[in-house]
Amino acid sequence: MTYYKNIFMKLTVIAICLTTLLCCKKNTAGGQSSTPQTTTINYVASTADFANPERGFYRYSETRAGSYAVLDVNTIRGYRNEHSISNANYRITSTLLFRYFVLEGFNNQPLSAALLTNIQADFDNARAAGVKLIPRFVYTTTATAGSCAEGFICPPYGDAPKAVVLNHIEQLKPLLIQNADVIACMQMGFIGTWGENYYTDYFGDASSNQSVQKLLDNNLQDRFDVLQALLNALPKDRMVQVRYPQFKQRFVYGITAGLSSAALTAAEAFTETDKARVAFHNDCFLSGPNDIGTYEDYGNSSSGRSSEENVVTALRNYKKEDSKYVAVGGETCMDSYSPQNDCENAGRAQTEMREMHYSFLNANYNNEVNNDWQTAGCMAAIKNNLGYRFVLKNATFPKKVKTGGAITITINLENVGYASPFNPRPVQLILRNSSTGAIKTFAFNTDIRKWFSGSHTLEQSFTLPADVAAGEYDLLLNMPDKYSTISSRSEYSIRLANADAWEETTGYNKLNYKLVVE
């Protein structure tokens, strides 16, 4: 038995050796491993403040129908470079321009052809300057004081009836569609003084100037009709911001919708439904316990108005969830809510922006609050982190590839900003011949709107077409605007927050790697 056992063990050893030799021969055939050779590149983050589309501090502007002043191209182009703000102790770069279109004199008549021409000129000049607009159409921005309960503002306020508003939106629709490329998002406007949907002659005055002091069912329905008309007047890839979170709840779920109404889910986000396109602007950011009526129940025909703590909590929680998937912006309002609106650790300015996913804020107002951020030392972080800020961490590339062969790219990056981009745009891998400059473009299968705060990995294989000539190719990452009218403009491409990555002339981000094509 021992003899046969020894023979069996010797045969087993021989079999293992033969197998090992065959495997080694297979893996080293031709002197190359079957595992593709790769290189990993590590990147250096940048702390610089720079312009990026559809995010950051915006510049404020307004024009009145009766004395229209068209945007000046050179002035607004200059906003893209670091510049000072009146009454501010900080400097900014800006790619966004809030634009008040005050339709004074048109409260009871159609918009004139001359006015529409001027509005088109504003869009043309914004495009030429490399910025985008946040438009809000209103009928009055004037508060007329008097002997009413509110005192500083009394009716009549000066807005327009529903039929006039709907007709004006229909007139504006061709302009909004034609110029969607330079509309970051739109604010609902139209109703009430400043377009904030509060002090209004025709849509239900919930202020103490009236005895009802809440919104009735017909008031809510009239407001829903205006919002629906605006959504219909814009391409489905553009959002409309509303002033109050409860208004979105009721628009989506009905007049009697409760404060516990569900926020957008990940599955519903960015689907171009009405629910996915209604966003938020808070024009009294961190100004009080309920942000001066932002987080408030305005009632309906069968329920009362309330700003109790549980109401504020419910609406804030709703917005925290919903805001992850929509455009969020606004402005500070007053400086009395301190230390809450101060820098951390005394306050929670940055915490609020991150929780509510802010993409932009007014650079011009309220400077008392904004100046405090500069003085206390958090303004630099706020400027960098409003909206998205993408930082390359590392990437892995093949060393060589044959024409017609496949390359697998892995890119690890982090969004250190408060929000993801809210408008769609392609993400592209660019191969550029180092000698001839010839370019091949490959599309990543990803949705940049879902690059939320945190880490992300792009990993995809691409097949090189047969017409790619042998040689060295620079690898670049491109995130241009989706609209062909501006997709080749570097001002509208996303810049990565990395040292020595940005190509200003092309809008490409260098991956600092040369791929050899054999």
Secondary structure as GFF3:
##gff-version 3
##sequence-region A 1 518
A	DSSP	alpha_helix	2	27	.	.	.	ID=ss1
A	DSSP	three_ten_helix	29	31	.	.	.	ID=ss2
A	DSSP	beta_strand	38	42	.	.	.	ID=ss3
A	DSSP	beta_strand	56	64	.	.	.	ID=ss4
A	DSSP	three_ten_helix	65	67	.	.	.	ID=ss5
A	DSSP	alpha_helix	73	78	.	.	.	ID=ss6
A	DSSP	beta_strand	83	84	.	.	.	ID=ss7
A	DSSP	beta_strand	91	92	.	.	.	ID=ss8
A	DSSP	beta_strand	96	102	.	.	.	ID=ss9
A	DSSP	alpha_helix	113	129	.	.	.	ID=ss10
A	DSSP	beta_strand	132	138	.	.	.	ID=ss11
A	DSSP	alpha_helix	162	178	.	.	.	ID=ss12
A	DSSP	three_ten_helix	180	182	.	.	.	ID=ss13
A	DSSP	beta_strand	186	187	.	.	.	ID=ss14
A	DSSP	three_ten_helix	193	195	.	.	.	ID=ss15
A	DSSP	alpha_helix	217	233	.	.	.	ID=ss16
A	DSSP	beta_strand	240	242	.	.	.	ID=ss17
A	DSSP	alpha_helix	245	253	.	.	.	ID=ss18
A	DSSP	alpha_helix	274	277	.	.	.	ID=ss19
A	DSSP	beta_strand	278	285	.	.	.	ID=ss20
A	DSSP	alpha_helix	309	322	.	.	.	ID=ss21
A	DSSP	three_ten_helix	323	325	.	.	.	ID=ss22
A	DSSP	beta_strand	328	332	.	.	.	ID=ss23
A	DSSP	alpha_helix	349	355	.	.	.	ID=ss24
A	DSSP	beta_strand	360	362	.	.	.	ID=ss25
A	DSSP	alpha_helix	367	376	.	.	.	ID=ss26
A	DSSP	alpha_helix	379	385	.	.	.	ID=ss27
A	DSSP	beta_strand	390	398	.	.	.	ID=ss28
A	DSSP	beta_strand	400	401	.	.	.	ID=ss29
A	DSSP	beta_strand	406	415	.	.	.	ID=ss30
A	DSSP	beta_strand	428	433	.	.	.	ID=ss31
A	DSSP	beta_strand	439	443	.	.	.	ID=ss32
A	DSSP	three_ten_helix	448	450	.	.	.	ID=ss33
A	DSSP	beta_strand	454	463	.	.	.	ID=ss34
A	DSSP	beta_strand	471	478	.	.	.	ID=ss35
A	DSSP	three_ten_helix	490	492	.	.	.	ID=ss36
A	DSSP	beta_strand	509	517	.	.	.	ID=ss37
###
